[in-house]
Amino acid sequence: MAQYEKKSAKFYEFSNKVGSVKVGDMDFQLCDHVQKIHGIYFATAFYEGDIKADGKDASGVYYKKISNADLAFLPEDMLKEAKVQYDDMGQTDDMVARLLKTITQLNAQEYTRSVA
């Protein structure tokens, strides 16, 4: 069985803020999920504030309300501009790097899924 990396208690104190970024004047909380929309991959995030209509805005962000969650799907170029909002011991920096690597690679190639 793999051993878990030992972290200080402080590492977990701000778990509800991990993924919090600012892009332009909007605040988002990223999650480790990507979404394919019209053949392009986007980073998934939650947002608060003014409710946006479902669909794509002028900046290229798609918005969708699912149940009680207000979701935003951020394009690659906007994710590159994301500014981390809290000192969370690098967790959000790591999340942004994972998402950028994933959507950059998926958008650079035709992703196909094989079913056995």
Secondary structure, 3 states (H helix, E strand, C coil): CCCCCCCCCHHHHCHHHCCEEEECCEEEEEEEEEEEECCEEEEEEEECCCCCCCEECCCCCEEEEECCEEEEEECHHHHCCCEECCCCCCHHHHHHHHHHHHHHHHHHCCCCCCCC
